[in-house]
Amino acid sequence: MTAVTLGTLTWLRALDHPELLAESTFAVLGGWAAVTPEVADAVVVAEIDPGLADTAAMTEAYSLPLSASANCVLVAGRRAGEERVAAAVVRATTRADVNNAVKRLLDVRKASFLPMDRATEESGMEYGGITPLGLPDGYRVLVDARVAAPDPAGDLVIIGSGLRRSKLALPGALLAAAPGAELVDGLALA
């Protein structure tokens, strides 16, 4: 594994540290690495202060470029009595276009953020650590094309690990190729 330098954090091979990952995140990474061996070395994890899990606080405390982080928000809407849920993954320098792009992709009249208690209960993840890796079956994973594109901060994108006390980093293009991920142009607003 190549050493990862990103901010002042110590990055470790994620699959070697299941204690730093939500159970579902660890399971997805293991299954993905079995099919795509490069995942085992390309996905790294760093332990952080859980009080600094929010993107702005984390980037400042650990000298990380804001554009290296990606946020994952859970959104739901209904159509003909059927609920449709998606994770929208966008760079931290942008915000998910919930009222247009997400709504259109889910084919619903109105899309809303999942309430915190429901998001954490259904995902099995902690608020502030929700990640697109390991979400329940049936959730769509929408990744903004800018997450996969090269960024001046580098190729790595920092995302949640499922826990507030750690973060994952992996190449944005690899995240866009994660099982079930859908790459979407225009998912985010600047």
Buried (B, 14 or more C-beta within 10 A) or exposed (E): EEEBEBBEBEBBBBBEBBEBBBEBBBBBBBEBBEEBEEBBEBBBBBBBEEEBBEBEBBBEBBEBBBBBBBBBBBBBBBEEEEEBBBBBBBBBBBBBBBEEBBBEBBEBEEBBBBEEEEBBEBBBBBBBBBBBBBBEEEBBBBBBBBBBEEBEBBBBBBBBBBBBBBBBBBBBBBBBBBEEBEBBEEBBBE
